[in-house]
Amino acid sequence: MKISFTSFIIMVFSIAILPLGCKQRQAEESNSFPTDFISNPLNVEFGDPYILDDGNGKFYMYGTGGGAKNGFVVYESEDLQAWENKGQVFSGNTKDSWSVANFWAPEVYKFDNQYYMFYSADWRNNPTNEEENFKIGVAVADSPTGPFKDMKNEPLFDPGYPIIDANVYEDKDGKFYLYYSRACYKHPVESEISTWAKEKGLFGEVEESWIYGVELAPDFLGVIGEPVLLLRPPVTMDDSQAEWESRSVTAGEVNRRWTEGSFTFKHGDLYYIMYSANHFAGEHYAVGYATGPSPLGPFEKASNNPVIEKNTATGGEVTGTGHNSVLFSPDRKEMYAVYHGRTQRSGDERVVFIDRMSINDNGQLEVHGPTTSE
């Protein structure tokens, strides 16, 4: 068979560019996640889930519970669907540790090939025997599977009240910011909602948790300046956020209103802070968000809140949805909300969900869930 010179050149050129095309497709594929086949809920019994993309094709999930004893375990996955328990990666309540109990909400960040875990726990130093003596600690490891060791034998800092749910954001100028929730404990607040609860004979007072932000020292050993109040429950009944953020009180569930479990990120020119409201152990736990011009706000809550909530009213079976984090694809074009919830099958156990999240041209955030395959 005769091949013309022109045909030969075309064939050689086609063969030459084939590997380049394959590499380009591989690069494009590596910028997205294989989430189309995720079946919710995942087979992971975590509260407060957080996923670290290590950048090497593996993902690591941390959370509250999961069989950990006085500390935290980690799950590993290559496809975000099948997760393997890799065992305990941090242990507190030792003779040398500052932390003694209630190990909650770990988040792990990779900076300069080191892994930093921010977590909440009860502080051993408790001269007044407070029932809730929560503080935030920082532990470090050379691997995402640990072992993580405390950077110092005391909490990150002590603002003078119990704090939980640490989240860290690095801004484009290299500054780090710590976000946390002041616990409800011994923090009664007067509002139209608390007045209503008294008049109805439900509760004599209503305690609240508030979200604060503060600049984090670059060595992660302390904070810079004073914390700034960023988010709190609504004060008036006619506030558009009051109904959904007060459901645990108005349903007679508990005399507390929470603003906790925050996660901060930037999209375009806006800073987004997602947060959870209502009782984590109840059906009304839900997620909202607010936006602002800087890492420390001021933040304005969104008109389409809540963006994650129970779906039983529409025929679903998911309740208690909350304390989310966000997983970004490497090119940051895709976003996924990672959160916990409960189903009929899981009962009181919290299980993990991953659902696609989007932001439209008007800056409005939407989570496309809860989805289930049960």
C-alpha positions in Angstrom: 0.0 0.0 0.0 1.4 3.4 -1.0 1.2 6.3 1.4 1.6 9.8 0.1 4.2 12.1 1.7 1.3 14.4 2.9 -0.5 11.5 4.5 2.7 10.3 6.1 3.3 13.7 7.7 -0.2 13.9 9.0 0.1 10.4 10.5 3.4 11.2 12.2 2.1 14.5 13.5 -1.0 12.8 14.8 1.0 10.1 16.6 3.3 12.8 18.1 0.5 14.9 19.6 -1.4 11.9 20.9 0.5 11.7 24.2 0.1 15.5 24.6 -3.7 15.1 24.2 -3.7 12.3 26.7 -1.7 14.3 29.2 -4.1 17.3 28.7 -7.1 15.1 29.3 -5.4 13.6 32.4 -4.7 17.1 33.7 -8.3 18.2 33.1 -9.6 15.1 34.9 -7.2 15.7 37.8 -8.8 19.1 38.3 -12.2 17.6 39.1 -13.4 15.0 41.6 -15.1 11.7 41.0 -18.3 12.7 42.8 -20.9 11.7 40.3 -21.2 8.3 41.8 -21.1 9.2 45.5 -23.9 7.4 47.4 -25.1 9.3 50.4 -24.8 8.8 53.3 -21.2 7.6 53.3 -20.4 4.6 55.5 -18.6 6.9 58.0 -20.1 7.6 61.5 -18.6 11.1 62.1 -20.0 14.3 63.4 -18.4 17.6 62.2 -16.7 16.0 59.2 -13.7 17.7 57.5 -11.9 16.4 54.4 -8.3 17.2 53.5 -7.2 16.8 49.9 -3.6 15.9 50.2 -2.8 16.6 46.6 -1.5 13.1 46.0 -4.7 11.4 44.9 -5.8 10.6 48.5 -8.3 12.3 50.7 -8.4 12.2 54.5 -11.5 12.7 56.6 -11.4 13.8 60.2 -14.4 14.3 62.6 -16.0 13.8 66.0 -16.5 10.2 67.1 -15.9 7.5 64.7 -14.7 5.1 67.4 -12.0 7.4 68.7 -11.1 7.2 72.4 -10.1 10.6 73.9 -9.0 11.9 70.5 -9.5 11.5 66.8 -9.4 8.8 64.1 -8.9 9.4 60.3 -10.5 7.8 57.3 -8.6 7.6 53.9 -10.1 7.4 50.4 -9.0 7.6 46.8 -12.5 8.2 45.3 -14.5 10.0 48.1 -16.9 7.0 48.2 -15.0 4.1 49.8 -13.4 5.1 53.1 -10.9 3.1 55.2 -10.4 3.7 58.9 -6.7 4.2 59.4 -6.9 4.3 63.1 -6.4 6.9 65.9 -4.2 9.8 64.9 -4.4 11.9 68.0 -4.8 11.0 71.7 -5.5 13.4 74.5 -6.3 12.9 78.2 -2.8 11.7 79.0 -0.8 12.7 82.0 1.0 15.4 80.1 -1.9 16.8 77.9 -3.9 20.0 78.5 -7.0 18.3 77.1 -9.1 15.8 79.1 -12.5 15.2 77.5 -15.0 16.1 74.8 -12.7 15.9 71.8 -14.6 17.6 69.0 -14.5 19.0 65.5 -10.9 18.4 64.3 -9.8 20.2 61.1 -6.4 19.4 59.5 -4.5 21.8 57.2 -1.3 21.2 55.2 1.2 24.1 55.3 4.8 23.7 54.2 4.6 19.9 54.2 3.4 19.8 57.8 -0.1 18.9 59.0 -1.8 21.0 61.6 -4.8 19.8 63.5 -7.1 22.4 65.2 -9.5 20.8 67.6 -11.8 21.5 70.7 -11.6 19.8 74.1 -12.1 20.3 77.8 -9.2 22.1 79.5 -7.6 20.3 82.4 -7.2 23.7 84.2 -10.6 24.1 85.7 -10.4 25.6 89.2 -14.1 26.5 89.3 -15.3 23.1 88.1 -17.1 24.4 85.1 -19.3 21.8 83.2 -18.2 23.2 79.9 -14.5 24.2 79.9 -13.9 24.0 76.2 -10.8 25.4 74.5 -9.0 25.0 71.2 -5.7 23.3 70.7 -3.3 22.8 67.8 -1.4 19.6 67.1 1.2 18.9 64.4 2.3 15.8 62.4 4.5 14.9 59.5 1.8 12.8 57.9 -2.0 13.1 57.5 -2.3 9.8 59.4 -0.3 11.2 62.3 0.6 10.8 65.0 -0.4 14.4 65.9 1.3 15.9 68.9 0.2 19.1 70.7 2.4 22.1 69.7 2.2 23.3 73.4 0.9 21.9 76.6 -1.9 24.5 76.8 -4.8 25.7 74.6 -4.1 28.0 71.7 -5.5 30.9 73.7 -8.0 31.7 76.5 -10.6 34.4 75.7 -12.2 34.0 79.1 -15.2 31.8 78.0 -15.6 28.3 76.6 -14.9 28.0 72.8 -15.3 25.3 70.2 -15.3 24.5 66.4 -12.0 26.0 65.1 -11.8 26.9 61.5 -8.7 28.4 59.8 -8.5 30.6 56.7 -5.4 31.8 54.9 -6.0 35.1 53.0 -4.1 36.0 49.8 -1.8 38.3 51.8 -0.5 35.4 53.8 -2.3 36.2 57.0 -4.2 33.5 58.8 -7.5 33.8 60.6 -9.1 31.7 63.2 -12.8 31.3 63.5 -14.5 29.8 66.5 -17.8 29.6 68.4 -18.3 30.9 71.9 -20.2 28.1 73.6 -23.8 28.7 74.9 -22.7 27.8 78.4 -23.5 30.5 81.0 -24.3 32.9 78.2 -28.0 33.9 78.5 -29.0 36.6 76.1 -32.2 38.8 76.1 -34.1 38.8 72.8 -37.6 38.8 71.6 -37.3 35.1 71.2 -36.2 34.6 74.8 -39.1 36.8 75.9 -41.5 34.7 73.8 -40.1 31.5 75.4 -40.7 32.9 78.9 -44.3 34.0 78.1 -45.0 30.6 76.6 -43.7 28.9 79.8 -41.0 27.0 77.8 -37.8 28.4 79.3 -36.8 31.0 81.8 -33.8 32.0 79.8 -32.2 31.3 76.4 -28.4 30.9 76.1 -26.6 31.6 72.9 -23.4 30.8 71.1 -21.7 33.4 68.9 -19.1 33.1 66.2 -15.9 35.2 66.5 -12.9 35.7 64.2 -9.3 36.7 65.1 -6.0 36.9 63.3 -3.9 33.8 64.0 -0.2 34.1 64.7 1.9 32.7 61.7 3.5 30.1 64.0 0.0 28.9 65.2 1.0 29.4 68.8 -1.4 32.2 69.6 -3.6 35.0 68.2 -3.0 38.6 67.2 -5.3 41.3 68.6 -8.8 40.9 70.0 -11.5 38.6 68.7 -14.2 40.2 66.6 -17.9 39.2 66.9 -19.0 38.1 63.4 -22.3 36.2 63.8 -25.0 35.8 66.4 -28.7 34.6 66.5 -31.3 37.3 65.6 -32.6 39.6 68.3 -36.0 40.4 66.9 -38.8 38.1 65.8 -39.2 39.9 62.5 -35.6 39.2 61.4 -35.8 37.0 58.4 -33.3 34.6 60.0 -35.2 34.3 63.3 -37.6 31.5 62.3 -35.1 28.9 61.2 -32.3 29.8 63.7 -34.7 29.6 66.6 -36.4 26.2 65.9 -34.8 24.4 68.8 -36.3 26.9 71.1 -39.7 27.4 69.5 -40.1 23.6 69.3 -39.4 23.3 73.0 -36.4 21.2 72.4 -33.8 23.1 74.4 -33.2 26.6 75.8 -30.3 27.4 73.6 -29.7 29.1 70.2 -26.5 28.1 68.5 -24.3 29.8 65.9 -21.4 27.3 65.4 -19.5 25.1 63.1 -18.3 27.8 60.8 -16.3 27.5 57.6 -14.8 30.5 55.8 -13.7 30.8 52.2 -13.4 33.4 49.4 -15.2 33.4 46.1 -14.6 36.3 43.7 -14.5 39.4 45.8 -16.7 38.1 48.6 -15.8 36.2 51.8 -18.3 33.5 52.7 -18.8 32.2 56.2 -21.1 29.1 56.5 -22.5 28.3 59.9 -24.9 25.9 61.7 -27.8 26.8 63.9 -30.1 24.9 66.4 -29.3 21.8 68.5 -26.8 19.5 67.0 -28.6 16.5 68.5 -32.0 17.5 67.2 -33.8 17.3 63.9 -33.6 21.1 63.3 -29.8 21.4 62.9 -29.3 23.4 59.7 -26.7 25.4 57.8 -26.8 29.0 56.6 -24.2 31.4 55.3 -23.2 35.1 55.3 -21.0 37.2 53.1 -18.7 40.1 53.7 -15.9 42.3 52.3 -13.0 41.1 54.5 -12.0 38.0 56.5 -13.4 39.7 59.6 -16.5 41.0 58.0 -18.8 42.7 58.6 -20.9 39.8 57.5 -24.5 39.9 56.3 -26.6 36.7 56.4 -28.1 35.5 53.2 -31.7 35.8 52.2 -31.9 32.2 51.0 -30.9 30.6 54.3 -30.9 27.8 55.4 -29.0 26.1 52.5 -28.9 22.7 54.2 -31.7 21.4 56.3 -33.8 18.3 57.0 -35.8 17.1 54.0 -38.5 15.1 55.7 -41.1 17.7 54.8 -40.6 16.9 51.1 -40.6 13.1 51.5 -36.9 12.6 52.5 -35.5 10.9 55.6 -32.6 13.1 56.5 -32.6 15.3 59.7 -30.0 17.0 61.9 -27.9 18.3 59.0 -25.0 20.5 59.9 -21.5 21.5 60.8 -20.2 21.5 57.3 -16.9 22.1 55.7 -16.2 22.7 52.0 -14.1 20.6 49.6 -12.7 22.3 46.5 -11.5 20.8 43.3 -7.9 21.6 42.5 -8.9 24.3 40.0 -11.5 25.6 42.5 -14.2 25.4 39.9 -16.2 22.8 41.8 -17.3 22.9 45.4 -18.8 20.2 47.7 -20.4 20.6 51.0 -19.3 18.0 53.5 -21.6 17.7 56.5 -23.2 15.2 58.9 -26.9 14.2 59.2 -29.1 11.4 60.4 -31.3 9.0 58.6 -33.9 6.4 59.6 -31.2 3.7 59.2 -28.5 5.6 61.1 -30.8 6.4 64.0 -29.0 8.6 66.6 -25.7 8.1 64.9 -24.4 10.9 62.7 -23.3 9.9 59.2 -21.4 11.9 56.5 -22.9 13.4 53.3 -21.1 15.0 50.4 -23.2 17.2 48.1 -22.4 19.5 45.2 -22.4 23.2 46.1 -22.6 26.2 43.7 -22.6 30.0 43.7 -24.5 31.8 41.0 -23.5 35.0 39.2 -25.3 37.0 41.9 -23.2 35.5 44.6 -26.0 33.3 46.0 -24.8 30.0 47.4 -26.8 26.8 47.0 -26.2 23.2 48.3 -27.8 20.6 46.1 -28.9 18.2 48.9 -29.4 16.4 51.1 -29.2 13.6 48.6 -29.6 9.9 49.5 -29.3 6.6 47.7 -30.8 4.5 50.5 
